[in-house]
Amino acid sequence: MKQKIVVSVGGSLIIPQEINHRFLHELKKTLNKHTTTYQFIIVCGGGHLARTAINALKKEGRSVYEQARAGIRATRVNALFLMQWFGKQTNDTLLLNMKQVHTAIKKNNPVICGALRWAPHATTDTTAAKLATLLKCPLINLSDTPGLYTADPRTHPSAQFIPAISWKAFETKAHALVFKPGQHFILDQQAASIIRKNQIPTYLLSGNMENLNTFLLHKKWKGTIVNG
Protein backbone atom coordinates (compact mmCIF):
# COMPACT_ATOMS: atom_id res chain seq x y z
CA MET A 1 0.00 0.00 0.00
CA LYS A 2 1.28 3.46 -0.89
CA GLN A 3 2.26 5.85 1.88
CA LYS A 4 -0.16 8.78 1.86
CA ILE A 5 1.41 12.17 2.36
CA VAL A 6 -0.16 15.62 2.39
CA VAL A 7 1.92 18.29 0.66
CA SER A 8 0.96 21.87 1.46
CA VAL A 9 2.34 24.09 -1.32
CA GLY A 10 2.58 27.78 -0.54
CA GLY A 11 0.96 30.06 -3.09
CA SER A 12 4.17 32.10 -3.07
CA LEU A 13 5.84 29.12 -4.76
CA ILE A 14 3.12 28.60 -7.37
CA ILE A 15 2.69 32.21 -8.48
CA PRO A 16 5.00 34.59 -6.55
CA GLN A 17 4.32 37.47 -8.96
CA GLU A 18 4.15 35.56 -12.21
CA ILE A 19 3.73 31.81 -12.75
CA ASN A 20 6.81 30.01 -11.40
CA HIS A 21 7.31 27.74 -14.41
CA ARG A 22 10.57 26.24 -13.23
CA PHE A 23 9.23 25.31 -9.79
CA LEU A 24 6.03 23.81 -11.19
CA HIS A 25 7.96 21.79 -13.77
CA GLU A 26 10.27 20.41 -11.07
CA LEU A 27 7.38 19.77 -8.67
CA LYS A 28 5.54 17.65 -11.22
CA LYS A 29 8.74 15.85 -12.23
CA THR A 30 9.71 15.13 -8.61
CA LEU A 31 6.32 13.87 -7.46
CA ASN A 32 5.93 11.70 -10.56
CA LYS A 33 9.18 9.93 -9.65
CA HIS A 34 7.55 8.71 -6.46
CA THR A 35 3.92 7.93 -7.36
CA THR A 36 4.59 4.19 -7.16
CA THR A 37 5.60 4.65 -3.50
CA TYR A 38 3.51 7.60 -2.32
CA GLN A 39 -0.04 8.84 -2.69
CA PHE A 40 0.23 12.63 -2.76
CA ILE A 41 -2.48 15.06 -1.68
CA ILE A 42 -1.52 18.62 -2.63
CA VAL A 43 -3.13 21.56 -0.85
CA CYS A 44 -2.54 24.89 -2.62
CA GLY A 45 -2.07 28.15 -0.75
CA GLY A 46 -3.27 31.54 -1.99
CA GLY A 47 0.02 33.42 -1.95
CA HIS A 48 0.34 36.73 -3.79
CA LEU A 49 -3.11 36.46 -5.36
CA ALA A 50 -4.77 36.00 -1.97
CA ARG A 51 -2.82 38.79 -0.27
CA THR A 52 -3.54 41.23 -3.12
CA ALA A 53 -7.28 40.58 -2.88
CA ILE A 54 -7.28 40.66 0.92
CA ASN A 55 -5.37 43.95 1.07
CA ALA A 56 -7.74 45.56 -1.44
CA LEU A 57 -10.79 44.50 0.56
CA LYS A 58 -9.17 45.64 3.80
CA LYS A 59 -8.63 49.12 2.32
CA GLU A 60 -12.32 49.18 1.42
CA GLY A 61 -13.20 48.44 5.03
CA ARG A 62 -14.59 44.98 4.32
CA SER A 63 -14.91 42.50 7.18
CA VAL A 64 -12.31 39.93 8.14
CA TYR A 65 -14.79 37.28 7.01
CA GLU A 66 -14.99 38.80 3.52
CA GLN A 67 -11.20 39.04 3.38
CA ALA A 68 -10.93 35.37 4.32
CA ARG A 69 -13.45 34.39 1.64
CA ALA A 70 -11.35 36.16 -0.97
CA GLY A 71 -8.31 34.23 0.26
CA ILE A 72 -10.20 30.94 -0.08
CA ARG A 73 -11.16 31.77 -3.66
CA ALA A 74 -7.51 32.53 -4.45
CA THR A 75 -6.41 29.10 -3.17
CA ARG A 76 -9.01 27.49 -5.41
CA VAL A 77 -7.81 29.45 -8.44
CA ASN A 78 -4.30 28.18 -7.75
CA ALA A 79 -5.62 24.64 -7.29
CA LEU A 80 -7.52 24.77 -10.60
CA PHE A 81 -4.38 25.95 -12.35
CA LEU A 82 -2.25 23.23 -10.78
CA MET A 83 -4.85 20.63 -11.78
CA GLN A 84 -4.41 21.75 -15.38
CA TRP A 85 -0.64 21.67 -14.96
CA PHE A 86 -0.64 18.03 -13.82
CA GLY A 87 -3.24 17.02 -16.38
CA LYS A 88 -5.16 13.73 -16.57
CA GLN A 89 -3.36 12.08 -13.66
CA THR A 90 -5.08 14.36 -11.14
CA ASN A 91 -8.71 15.17 -10.34
CA ASP A 92 -10.57 17.07 -13.06
CA THR A 93 -13.06 18.84 -10.78
CA LEU A 94 -12.45 21.20 -7.88
CA LEU A 95 -12.66 19.37 -4.54
CA LEU A 96 -14.71 21.17 -1.88
CA ASN A 97 -14.84 18.79 1.08
CA MET A 98 -12.99 15.97 2.81
CA LYS A 99 -15.28 13.29 1.37
CA GLN A 100 -14.49 14.38 -2.19
CA VAL A 101 -10.76 14.30 -1.45
CA HIS A 102 -11.05 10.81 0.02
CA THR A 103 -12.91 9.60 -3.09
CA ALA A 104 -10.39 11.21 -5.47
CA ILE A 105 -7.51 9.39 -3.78
CA LYS A 106 -8.88 6.10 -5.12
CA LYS A 107 -8.21 7.10 -8.74
CA ASN A 108 -5.87 10.11 -8.86
CA ASN A 109 -2.26 10.77 -7.90
CA PRO A 110 -1.69 13.50 -6.97
CA VAL A 111 -4.99 14.77 -5.67
CA ILE A 112 -5.11 18.58 -5.70
CA CYS A 113 -7.28 21.04 -3.77
CA GLY A 114 -7.31 24.50 -2.24
CA ALA A 115 -9.16 25.49 0.91
CA LEU A 116 -12.12 23.16 1.41
CA ARG A 117 -14.38 25.44 3.42
CA TRP A 118 -14.29 28.59 5.51
CA ALA A 119 -13.34 28.35 9.17
CA PRO A 120 -12.47 31.24 11.49
CA HIS A 121 -8.75 31.95 11.93
CA ALA A 122 -7.70 29.36 9.35
CA THR A 123 -5.68 29.17 6.14
CA THR A 124 -4.96 26.22 3.85
CA ASP A 125 -2.46 25.14 6.51
CA THR A 126 -5.50 24.11 8.56
CA THR A 127 -6.96 22.26 5.57
CA ALA A 128 -3.67 20.37 5.14
CA ALA A 129 -3.45 19.52 8.85
CA LYS A 130 -7.06 18.26 8.90
CA LEU A 131 -6.43 16.10 5.83
CA ALA A 132 -3.27 14.65 7.39
CA THR A 133 -5.32 13.84 10.49
CA LEU A 134 -8.13 12.25 8.46
CA LEU A 135 -5.70 10.18 6.40
CA LYS A 136 -3.40 9.42 9.34
CA CYS A 137 -0.32 10.49 7.40
CA PRO A 138 2.59 12.94 7.57
CA LEU A 139 2.40 16.55 6.42
CA ILE A 140 5.02 18.31 4.30
CA ASN A 141 4.84 22.09 4.12
CA LEU A 142 6.66 23.64 1.15
CA SER A 143 7.23 27.40 1.39
CA ASP A 144 9.64 30.10 0.28
CA THR A 145 11.76 29.61 3.42
CA PRO A 146 13.99 26.58 4.20
CA GLY A 147 12.23 25.80 7.48
CA LEU A 148 11.56 27.38 10.85
CA TYR A 149 13.66 30.23 12.26
CA THR A 150 13.70 32.15 15.53
CA ALA A 151 12.35 35.13 13.53
CA ASP A 152 11.44 35.88 9.92
CA PRO A 153 14.81 35.55 8.11
CA ARG A 154 13.67 37.93 5.36
CA THR A 155 13.44 40.82 7.81
CA HIS A 156 15.82 39.54 10.52
CA PRO A 157 19.15 38.49 8.95
CA SER A 158 20.44 37.29 12.33
CA ALA A 159 17.55 34.83 12.81
CA GLN A 160 18.67 31.33 13.77
CA PHE A 161 17.52 28.20 11.95
CA ILE A 162 15.59 25.63 14.02
CA PRO A 163 16.15 22.08 12.67
CA ALA A 164 13.73 20.37 15.09
CA ILE A 165 10.98 21.45 17.45
CA SER A 166 8.33 19.67 19.51
CA TRP A 167 4.65 19.88 18.63
CA LYS A 168 3.94 21.81 21.84
CA ALA A 169 6.76 24.32 21.38
CA PHE A 170 5.73 24.89 17.77
CA GLU A 171 2.11 25.45 18.81
CA THR A 172 3.25 27.98 21.42
CA LYS A 173 5.36 29.80 18.83
CA ALA A 174 2.47 29.95 16.36
CA HIS A 175 -0.01 31.22 18.94
CA ALA A 176 2.35 33.99 20.00
CA LEU A 177 1.24 35.72 16.78
CA VAL A 178 -2.15 37.33 16.21
CA PHE A 179 -4.02 35.71 13.32
CA LYS A 180 -4.89 37.79 10.26
CA PRO A 181 -6.11 36.74 6.80
CA GLY A 182 -3.19 36.20 4.43
CA GLN A 183 -0.68 35.92 7.28
CA HIS A 184 2.81 34.73 6.38
CA PHE A 185 3.86 32.54 9.34
CA ILE A 186 5.05 29.14 8.16
CA LEU A 187 1.91 27.36 9.49
CA ASP A 188 -1.23 28.93 10.90
CA GLN A 189 -2.29 28.70 14.54
CA GLN A 190 -5.07 26.15 14.06
CA ALA A 191 -2.78 23.90 12.03
CA ALA A 192 -0.19 24.04 14.80
CA SER A 193 -2.82 22.96 17.33
CA ILE A 194 -4.16 20.19 15.09
CA ILE A 195 -0.75 18.62 14.46
CA ARG A 196 0.03 18.80 18.20
CA LYS A 197 -3.30 17.30 19.25
CA ASN A 198 -3.13 14.50 16.67
CA GLN A 199 0.66 14.05 16.76
CA ILE A 200 1.11 14.51 13.02
CA PRO A 201 4.77 14.29 11.92
CA THR A 202 5.28 17.57 10.08
CA TYR A 203 8.17 18.62 7.86
CA LEU A 204 8.87 22.23 6.90
CA LEU A 205 10.86 22.43 3.65
CA SER A 206 11.75 25.00 1.02
CA GLY A 207 10.64 24.81 -2.59
CA ASN A 208 13.92 23.12 -3.55
CA MET A 209 12.82 19.98 -5.38
CA GLU A 210 16.20 18.25 -5.08
CA ASN A 211 15.76 18.48 -1.32
CA LEU A 212 12.19 17.12 -1.53
CA ASN A 213 13.42 14.24 -3.67
CA THR A 214 16.08 13.48 -1.07
CA PHE A 215 13.45 13.55 1.68
CA LEU A 216 11.19 11.14 -0.20
CA LEU A 217 14.13 8.77 -0.67
CA HIS A 218 14.69 8.79 3.12
CA LYS A 219 18.12 10.35 2.68
CA LYS A 220 19.60 13.39 4.41
CA TRP A 221 17.43 16.45 3.79
CA LYS A 222 17.36 20.07 4.94
CA GLY A 223 14.45 21.58 6.81
CA THR A 224 12.63 21.52 10.15
CA ILE A 225 10.86 18.53 11.68
CA VAL A 226 7.94 19.15 14.05
CA ASN A 227 7.54 16.00 16.06
CA GLY A 228 7.51 14.59 19.57
C-alpha positions in Angstrom: 0.0 0.0 0.0 1.3 3.5 -0.9 2.3 5.9 1.9 -0.2 8.8 1.9 1.4 12.2 2.4 -0.2 15.6 2.4 1.9 18.3 0.7 1.0 21.9 1.5 2.3 24.1 -1.3 2.6 27.8 -0.5 1.0 30.1 -3.1 4.2 32.1 -3.1 5.8 29.1 -4.8 3.1 28.6 -7.4 2.7 32.2 -8.5 5.0 34.6 -6.5 4.3 37.5 -9.0 4.2 35.6 -12.2 3.7 31.8 -12.7 6.8 30.0 -11.4 7.3 27.7 -14.4 10.6 26.2 -13.2 9.2 25.3 -9.8 6.0 23.8 -11.2 8.0 21.8 -13.8 10.3 20.4 -11.1 7.4 19.8 -8.7 5.5 17.6 -11.2 8.7 15.9 -12.2 9.7 15.1 -8.6 6.3 13.9 -7.5 5.9 11.7 -10.6 9.2 9.9 -9.6 7.5 8.7 -6.5 3.9 7.9 -7.4 4.6 4.2 -7.2 5.6 4.6 -3.5 3.5 7.6 -2.3 0.0 8.8 -2.7 0.2 12.6 -2.8 -2.5 15.1 -1.7 -1.5 18.6 -2.6 -3.1 21.6 -0.8 -2.5 24.9 -2.6 -2.1 28.2 -0.7 -3.3 31.5 -2.0 0.0 33.4 -1.9 0.3 36.7 -3.8 -3.1 36.5 -5.4 -4.8 36.0 -2.0 -2.8 38.8 -0.3 -3.5 41.2 -3.1 -7.3 40.6 -2.9 -7.3 40.7 0.9 -5.4 44.0 1.1 -7.7 45.6 -1.4 -10.8 44.5 0.6 -9.2 45.6 3.8 -8.6 49.1 2.3 -12.3 49.2 1.4 -13.2 48.4 5.0 -14.6 45.0 4.3 -14.9 42.5 7.2 -12.3 39.9 8.1 -14.8 37.3 7.0 -15.0 38.8 3.5 -11.2 39.0 3.4 -10.9 35.4 4.3 -13.4 34.4 1.6 -11.4 36.2 -1.0 -8.3 34.2 0.3 -10.2 30.9 -0.1 -11.2 31.8 -3.7 -7.5 32.5 -4.4 -6.4 29.1 -3.2 -9.0 27.5 -5.4 -7.8 29.5 -8.4 -4.3 28.2 -7.7 -5.6 24.6 -7.3 -7.5 24.8 -10.6 -4.4 26.0 -12.4 -2.3 23.2 -10.8 -4.9 20.6 -11.8 -4.4 21.8 -15.4 -0.6 21.7 -15.0 -0.6 18.0 -13.8 -3.2 17.0 -16.4 -5.2 13.7 -16.6 -3.4 12.1 -13.7 -5.1 14.4 -11.1 -8.7 15.2 -10.3 -10.6 17.1 -13.1 -13.1 18.8 -10.8 -12.5 21.2 -7.9 -12.7 19.4 -4.5 -14.7 21.2 -1.9 -14.8 18.8 1.1 -13.0 16.0 2.8 -15.3 13.3 1.4 -14.5 14.4 -2.2 -10.8 14.3 -1.5 -11.0 10.8 0.0 -12.9 9.6 -3.1 -10.4 11.2 -5.5 -7.5 9.4 -3.8 -8.9 6.1 -5.1 -8.2 7.1 -8.7 -5.9 10.1 -8.9 -2.3 10.8 -7.9 -1.7 13.5 -7.0 -5.0 14.8 -5.7 -5.1 18.6 -5.7 -7.3 21.0 -3.8 -7.3 24.5 -2.2 -9.2 25.5 0.9 -12.1 23.2 1.4 -14.4 25.4 3.4 -14.3 28.6 5.5 -13.3 28.4 9.2 -12.5 31.2 11.5 -8.8 32.0 11.9 -7.7 29.4 9.3 -5.7 29.2 6.1 -5.0 26.2 3.8 -2.5 25.1 6.5 -5.5 24.1 8.6 -7.0 22.3 5.6 -3.7 20.4 5.1 -3.4 19.5 8.8 -7.1 18.3 8.9 -6.4 16.1 5.8 -3.3 14.6 7.4 -5.3 13.8 10.5 -8.1 12.2 8.5 -5.7 10.2 6.4 -3.4 9.4 9.3 -0.3 10.5 7.4 2.6 12.9 7.6 2.4 16.5 6.4 5.0 18.3 4.3 4.8 22.1 4.1 6.7 23.6 1.1 7.2 27.4 1.4 9.6 30.1 0.3 11.8 29.6 3.4 14.0 26.6 4.2 12.2 25.8 7.5 11.6 27.4 10.9 13.7 30.2 12.3 13.7 32.1 15.5 12.3 35.1 13.5 11.4 35.9 9.9 14.8 35.5 8.1 13.7 37.9 5.4 13.4 40.8 7.8 15.8 39.5 10.5 19.2 38.5 8.9 20.4 37.3 12.3 17.5 34.8 12.8 18.7 31.3 13.8 17.5 28.2 12.0 15.6 25.6 14.0 16.1 22.1 12.7 13.7 20.4 15.1 11.0 21.5 17.4 8.3 19.7 19.5 4.7 19.9 18.6 3.9 21.8 21.8 6.8 24.3 21.4 5.7 24.9 17.8 2.1 25.5 18.8 3.3 28.0 21.4 5.4 29.8 18.8 2.5 29.9 16.4 0.0 31.2 18.9 2.4 34.0 20.0 1.2 35.7 16.8 -2.2 37.3 16.2 -4.0 35.7 13.3 -4.9 37.8 10.3 -6.1 36.7 6.8 -3.2 36.2 4.4 -0.7 35.9 7.3 2.8 34.7 6.4 3.9 32.5 9.3 5.0 29.1 8.2 1.9 27.4 9.5 -1.2 28.9 10.9 -2.3 28.7 14.5 -5.1 26.2 14.1 -2.8 23.9 12.0 -0.2 24.0 14.8 -2.8 23.0 17.3 -4.2 20.2 15.1 -0.8 18.6 14.5 0.0 18.8 18.2 -3.3 17.3 19.2 -3.1 14.5 16.7 0.7 14.1 16.8 1.1 14.5 13.0 4.8 14.3 11.9 5.3 17.6 10.1 8.2 18.6 7.9 8.9 22.2 6.9 10.9 22.4 3.7 11.7 25.0 1.0 10.6 24.8 -2.6 13.9 23.1 -3.6 12.8 20.0 -5.4 16.2 18.3 -5.1 15.8 18.5 -1.3 12.2 17.1 -1.5 13.4 14.2 -3.7 16.1 13.5 -1.1 13.4 13.5 1.7 11.2 11.1 -0.2 14.1 8.8 -0.7 14.7 8.8 3.1 18.1 10.4 2.7 19.6 13.4 4.4 17.4 16.5 3.8 17.4 20.1 4.9 14.4 21.6 6.8 12.6 21.5 10.1 10.9 18.5 11.7 7.9 19.2 14.0 7.5 16.0 16.1 7.5 14.6 19.6 
